[in-house]
Amino acid sequence: MKKKERNKYKKKNLLLTNSEIFLKKLNPEKDVTNKYKSWLNDKKITQYIEQKFKKHSIKDIKKFVIKKNNSKDEFLFGIFLKVKNIHIGNIKLGPIKWNHKSAEISYFIGENKLHSKNYVSEAIRKILIFAKKIKIKKINEGFYSINKGSERALKKNGFKLEGILKSQLIHKKKGLIQ
Ligand SMILES: CC(C)(COP(=O)(O)OP(=O)(O)OC[C@H]1O[C@@H](n2cnc3c(N)ncnc32)[C@H](O)[C@@H]1OP(=O)(O)O)[C@@H](O)C(=O)NCCC(=O)NCCS
């Protein structure tokens, strides 16, 4: 994708009709808050994501957001509630392999009380529309087999299980799971 076109998309929010959420480019100064930091340091929230392996500081998160905002092959969005413009989680499209027209996605909602409200399903739906627009043909997401919420949100969006990688991940120091 050409720089000019990429920059155009980098500035845009992704709006969703008939939805309580929208996806917004994160502002490292305004959106990286203590609340955001607490999500990433909450072991219950991060038990199925790679963030669980480190302690997060405001400085690190700002650096991460700036890096992703400048990245050629990643699009990071905050998931925001339309009501009161509240940041509740993130979704990322990327890394994108432009030559193969394929990409990864990852996502989280920062608080347990906001889970199972269809927010990630909606965010994925919007990301799929965006990915199609920028000519990505294939989207992949690897998840812990016990992460039923993630599995369900992907299935609802038409994802198909292509394989199970055995002994791939460690969960709660107990051993390897798929
Ligand atoms: C997994 C996660 C992303 C799901 O997001 P969400 O916004 O709660 O998902 P949705 O509300 O869109 O849920 C989709 C479906 O899964 C169900 N679901 C959600 N969490 C579930 C759980 N823990 N167990 C079983 N089903 C669950 C929902 O009820 C919904 O079912 P429905 O379609 O029958 O209504 C969210 O729980 C989360 O952020 N977890 C922490 C980080 C994480 O695991 N990220 C994903 C890494 S792969």
Ligand as a Chemical Component Dictionary entry (heavy atoms), coordinates in Angstrom:
data_LIG
# 
_chem_comp.id                   LIG 
_chem_comp.type                 NON-POLYMER 
_chem_comp.pdbx_formal_charge   0 
_chem_comp.three_letter_code    LIG 
# 
loop_
_chem_comp_atom.comp_id 
_chem_comp_atom.atom_id 
_chem_comp_atom.alt_atom_id 
_chem_comp_atom.type_symbol 
_chem_comp_atom.charge 
_chem_comp_atom.model_Cartn_x 
_chem_comp_atom.model_Cartn_y 
_chem_comp_atom.model_Cartn_z 
_chem_comp_atom.pdbx_ordinal 
LIG C1  C1  C 0 -12.264 -13.176 24.544 1  
LIG C2  C2  C 0 -12.844 -11.782 24.387 2  
LIG C3  C3  C 0 -11.989 -11.038 23.391 3  
LIG C4  C4  C 0 -14.278 -11.886 23.873 4  
LIG O1  O1  O 0 -14.781 -10.591 23.699 5  
LIG P1  P1  P 0 -16.288 -10.230 24.024 6  
LIG O2  O2  O 0 -16.541 -8.826  23.624 7  
LIG O3  O3  O 0 -16.580 -10.626 25.419 8  
LIG O4  O4  O 0 -16.999 -11.215 23.017 9  
LIG P2  P2  P 0 -18.485 -11.123 22.505 10 
LIG O5  O5  O 0 -19.366 -10.483 23.520 11 
LIG O6  O6  O 0 -18.474 -10.554 21.150 12 
LIG O7  O7  O 0 -18.821 -12.658 22.559 13 
LIG C5  C5  C 0 -18.997 -13.546 21.513 14 
LIG C6  C6  C 0 -19.736 -14.725 22.103 15 
LIG O8  O8  O 0 -18.884 -15.413 23.006 16 
LIG C7  C7  C 0 -19.518 -15.537 24.259 17 
LIG N1  N1  N 0 -18.505 -15.438 25.297 18 
LIG C8  C8  C 0 -17.796 -14.362 25.664 19 
LIG N2  N2  N 0 -16.956 -14.686 26.666 20 
LIG C9  C9  C 0 -17.137 -16.006 26.908 21 
LIG C10 C10 C 0 -16.563 -16.937 27.815 22 
LIG N3  N3  N 0 -15.613 -16.561 28.663 23 
LIG N4  N4  N 0 -16.990 -18.222 27.773 24 
LIG C11 C11 C 0 -17.923 -18.621 26.897 25 
LIG N5  N5  N 0 -18.517 -17.773 26.010 26 
LIG C12 C12 C 0 -18.124 -16.490 26.027 27 
LIG C13 C13 C 0 -20.499 -14.385 24.307 28 
LIG O9  O9  O 0 -21.523 -14.621 25.229 29 
LIG C14 C14 C 0 -20.983 -14.358 22.887 30 
LIG O10 O10 O 0 -21.910 -15.402 22.692 31 
LIG P3  P3  P 0 -23.232 -15.205 21.828 32 
LIG O11 O11 O 0 -22.770 -14.937 20.452 33 
LIG O12 O12 O 0 -23.918 -16.497 21.960 34 
LIG O13 O13 O 0 -23.947 -14.045 22.395 35 
LIG C15 C15 C 0 -12.875 -11.022 25.736 36 
LIG O14 O14 O 0 -13.419 -11.875 26.714 37 
LIG C16 C16 C 0 -11.528 -10.539 26.179 38 
LIG O15 O15 O 0 -11.155 -9.436  25.877 39 
LIG N6  N6  N 0 -10.790 -11.361 26.938 40 
LIG C17 C17 C 0 -9.487  -10.988 27.429 41 
LIG C18 C18 C 0 -8.426  -10.884 26.324 42 
LIG C19 C19 C 0 -8.458  -12.009 25.321 43 
LIG O16 O16 O 0 -8.590  -13.175 25.695 44 
LIG N7  N7  N 0 -8.325  -11.657 24.050 45 
LIG C20 C20 C 0 -8.406  -12.605 22.937 46 
LIG C21 C21 C 0 -7.152  -13.256 22.653 47 
LIG S1  S1  S 0 -7.318  -14.448 21.375 48 
# 
loop_
_chem_comp_bond.comp_id 
_chem_comp_bond.atom_id_1 
_chem_comp_bond.atom_id_2 
_chem_comp_bond.value_order 
_chem_comp_bond.pdbx_ordinal 
LIG C1  C2  SING 1  
LIG C2  C3  SING 2  
LIG C2  C4  SING 3  
LIG C2  C15 SING 4  
LIG C4  O1  SING 5  
LIG O1  P1  SING 6  
LIG P1  O2  DOUB 7  
LIG P1  O3  SING 8  
LIG P1  O4  SING 9  
LIG O4  P2  SING 10 
LIG P2  O5  DOUB 11 
LIG P2  O6  SING 12 
LIG P2  O7  SING 13 
LIG O7  C5  SING 14 
LIG C5  C6  SING 15 
LIG C6  O8  SING 16 
LIG C6  C14 SING 17 
LIG O8  C7  SING 18 
LIG C7  N1  SING 19 
LIG C7  C13 SING 20 
LIG N1  C8  SING 21 
LIG N1  C12 SING 22 
LIG C8  N2  DOUB 23 
LIG N2  C9  SING 24 
LIG C9  C10 SING 25 
LIG C9  C12 DOUB 26 
LIG C10 N3  SING 27 
LIG C10 N4  DOUB 28 
LIG N4  C11 SING 29 
LIG C11 N5  DOUB 30 
LIG N5  C12 SING 31 
LIG C13 O9  SING 32 
LIG C13 C14 SING 33 
LIG C14 O10 SING 34 
LIG O10 P3  SING 35 
LIG P3  O11 DOUB 36 
LIG P3  O12 SING 37 
LIG P3  O13 SING 38 
LIG C15 O14 SING 39 
LIG C15 C16 SING 40 
LIG C16 O15 DOUB 41 
LIG C16 N6  SING 42 
LIG N6  C17 SING 43 
LIG C17 C18 SING 44 
LIG C18 C19 SING 45 
LIG C19 O16 DOUB 46 
LIG C19 N7  SING 47 
LIG N7  C20 SING 48 
LIG C20 C21 SING 49 
LIG C21 S1  SING 50 
# 
